[in-house]
Amino acid sequence: MAYVRDTLRSWLHSWKRFLSIAVICLLGVSVLTGIYAGCRDMFMAADRFYDEQGLHDIQVLSTYGLTDDDVMALRRIDGVDVVQPDRTQSATTDVGGTDKSVTMTEIGVAGLDQPYLQEGRMPAKAGEVAVTEKFLIDSGHDIGDTITITPVETTTTFGVDLSESEDSDNADTDKDAETSPEFPTELTITAQVLDPKDLTNPTGYATSALRSPTTADYVFFAPSDGVTGNVYTAISLSVEGAAEQDTFGDDYDRIVGDVVARIERTVQDDRQQARRQSIVNDAQDQLNDAKADVYAQLDDAQQQIDDQRATLDENRQTLADTRSQLEAAQAELDEQRAKADEEFAKQQQTIDDIADVRWYVQDRSSVGGYSSLDSDVSSIETLGYAFPVVFLLVAVLMSLTSMTRMVEEERGLIGTYTGLGYGSLTIASRYLLFAALACLIGGALGLLVGFLGIPAFLLTVLENMYVIPGIVLEYDWLYGSLGIALFVVAVLTATGAACLGELRQTPAQLMRPKAPKAGSRVLLERIKPVWRRLSFLNKVTVRNIFRFKSRLIMTVGGVAGCTALIVCGFAINDSVDTLGPKQYEDLYRYDLLVAANDDNADAMADLLTGDADVTDTMRVRLESGEIATDEGSATIQLMVIPDGGGDDLAGMVDLQDVEHGRRELTLEDDAVIVSKSAANALGVKSGDTVSLTDGNMQHGEVTVTAVNRSVIGSDVYIGESAYRQAFDDDAPMTWNAVYAHYEGSGDEQVEYAEELQDDPVVLTAMSCEDMRRSFRFELMAAVVALIIGLAGGLALVVLFTLANTNVSERVREMATLKVLGFTDREVHTYVNKEMMILTGVGIVAGLPLGRFIGGLLTAALNMPSIYFEVEVHWWSYLIAAVITLVFALLVQLITNPVLDRIDPVSSLKSVE
C-alpha cells in the first residue's frame, strides 16, 4: 500500500510530463482518426444514399441503341440482380433567353437511378417533370411553372430512319418498327430533385468550368407515362450482393468486376453481332421494298413506251414528231433507271458499310459525379494516413525524453525499492502505468476530437461541395481502438527502454547520484580565430550543447519534425494557390475559349471575328470524351486541331514537354499530346497506347506522342489526321470552338465573356481571367489549415516538454550559478540561449524536410484534372520559422518562473 501511495505521489509530482505525453497523444490520435473519420462519414453517407436511390452498378451502352432482346440476354447473366432499360432524349429549353441543352430521362421503372425528392412531389403522369436545383436557380422557375422543351433532331447512325414508314398505307405493319425515345414537350414542374449521378452542390464551392457541347446543361426526370420509343439508350444493372458492400471498397469492385467480365465474355459479342444483323436486315428490307416500288414504276413506264412504239409501227402515217417524243421519253426513262440504279447502289453500299455494333459495359467509375466525389475525398484521406506518422515519431521521441528523465530523477528511489526486494517488473510498472494512463487519457480525448470535432469541421466544407442527405458522425471502434493502441505501444516501448537501462544496475549504483557527463573538446575549439573571440559563457553554451548529445538530438529532431509539418501544410496550400495562375496565366496563352453547338459554330466564329477587341482567333473542335488505360479511365476535354494548325496552337497554349526538361512542343498533324493533369492519375507516358472515346461515343486507340505540362484540366490535343485515323472518321469536321485573344483589361475580358454567354449562338464562353480569379480548392485549404493548427500545437507541446526536461536535468547546475552570483536574468539567458540555438538548428533542418515531405504528399494526391506542382513561397518558410520561434519564446516565459524558484541551498544538498 505504501508503494502505491508513493507511486501516486510521484505521478502527481510529474504532472507536467503527464500533461505533455497526454497532449501529444491527443494531437496524434486526433490527426490519425479525425481526417479518416470525416472522409469515412462522407463515404458511408454516399454509400447509403447510392443504395437507397439504386445507383446502377453496371450500365451497358451501345452505338446502335439497345432492344428488349438485349434486356433478356442480360437478365440471364449469373450475378445480375435487376435489369432496367433506360430511355433518354436530348432536347433544348430556354434559360434566360439562351437555349440550354437538356437530357430528358425516364424515371427508372425497376427502381434504379431514382432521383431524390427534395421539394414538391414526384411526377406521375404525362407532361409532368422533376428538375434539379441548378435549373431552378439558373432559370428562375419555381415548382408549378410550365416549360417547353425542343427535341434535338437525330437520325440513326446508318442513315435510314426506321421511325417512319415508306408508305402511310403500311402503318399497321410498322407497329413493331424500332423507334427512338420521345418525351412530351410541354412540361409542368412538380418537384425539385437531386440527381444521384451528380451530387455537386449548385450553391456551394463550385468553380467555373468550360462545358463541352456534348455535355447537357441539365437533367430532367419524367415518368414513363407519355414516353414512347422501343429502342433504349442504355440498360442499367444492379449486381447481387453489391449493395451489402462499401461502394468505394475493393470487395465491391471485385464483385462488380466479375459480372462485367462475365457480360463481356458471354453475351456481348453475340448481341453485338445480332444487333448489327437486325439493323442490316431491316435496312435491307426497306431498300428492297423501295427498289421494288421504283422498278415497278419504271417497268410500267417502259411498258407504256413499248405499247406506244408498237402502235406507231402499225400506223405508218403517224407524224414523225410522235416518234421523236417516244425516243425522248425512252431516253428520260433510261436516265431515271440509271439514276435509280446509282442511288440504290449507294444505299446498298451504305448498308454494307454499317459499322459493327459496339457495347460499352461501364461500372460506377464512369459516372462523373461518383468519380469526382471518390477522388476529392480520397485525396484528403491520403493526407490523413501520412501526417500521423510524423506525430507518432515525435510522440516516441518526447515520451522517451520525458520518461528517461523521470526514471533518472528517481534512480535513488529505484535502488531503494530494488534493495527492499521489489522486482524489476513491479518497479517498471509505476512508469509504464504512468505513460499508459497519459496515453489513454490523451487518446480518449483525441478520439472525441477525431470522431466529432474534426469530422464536423471537414463535413462543413464537404457539404458545401456535395449534397449528400443523411450524413451522420459515426464511431469506428476498430480504427479508434487501434489508433490509441498504436500510440500506447509506441510510448510504452520508449518508456520500457528508459527503465531497462536503470534496472540493469545494482542497488548500490542506483542509490548514488549519476555522475555528470564529462566535458570534451568540440570541433569549434579547433577553429582558433572563432573560438578565441567567444566569451566565456558562450564557450560554456557551445560545450553544453554538444555535451548533452541526447538532448541535442531530441530537441533538433522534435523541432525539425514540427517545423516540417508546418512547412508541409504551407507547401500544400501554396501549391493549390498557384494552380490558377500557372494554368490560366502561364500555360493558357489565349484569353477566351468559346464553344457552340455544331449548327451555330459558323455564326459563333463570325461573332468573335467581327469584334474589334478580339485580335486573334483559332478554330478547333471541342468534345467531351474519355481516356482509358489498364489503370482506369478519366473524363477528358478532347481538342481536335486542324491539320497544319500546330504553330497557331502554340500561340494559344504553351505546350511544354514534362518528360524532356519542359522543352517547347509543336503539335503535328498525326500527334496526340496529353496534359499532365490528365495523364498523372492514370500513369500515362509518351509512347503509351491509350483508348480514347470522343463525344459521339466512338472509340479509338492512339499512341501518346508527348505529355505536356498542365496543372488544371484534362485536355488532350489531337491532330485532325490523327483523329480521323483513330476513329476512322472521314466526315467533314465542324469546328465548334474558338480560341481567342482579347484586347482589354481583365475586368473587360470577364464582362465580354459574360455577354457572349448570353448570346443565343454561344453554348459556353470561358474567360481565363475569370477562371484564374475564381479557382478555389476549399476542401484542401480547410484540411491544410487544420494540419497547420495541429502542427503548431504539437510544436508548442514539444518545446514545452524539452524545456521542462532541460530545466529538471540541470537544477544543481542552475543552483551553482545562483550561488556564484548570477542574477535571475542571467540564469534565464544562460539556459534559454541553448534552447534557442537548438531550436534554430531544428528550424533550419525542418524547412527543407517539410518541403520534401510536401512533395511526397502532393505526389500521392492522384486527382483527375489536377496535378500538384510543389510550390513553397519564401514567406511560407518565414512564417513557419516565426511560428516555431514564437512558440519557443512563449515556452521561455513559462519556464523562467521555474528557474526563479530554484533554491540553491536545497538543490545543492548532498545525497550521500
Order of alpha helices (4+ residues) and beta strands (2+ residues): alpha-alpha-beta-alpha-beta-beta-beta-beta-beta-alpha-beta-beta-beta-beta-alpha-alpha-alpha-beta-alpha-alpha-alpha-alpha-alpha-alpha-alpha-alpha-alpha-beta-alpha-beta-beta-alpha-beta-beta-beta-alpha-beta-beta-beta-beta-alpha-beta-alpha-beta-alpha-alpha-alpha-alpha-alpha-alpha
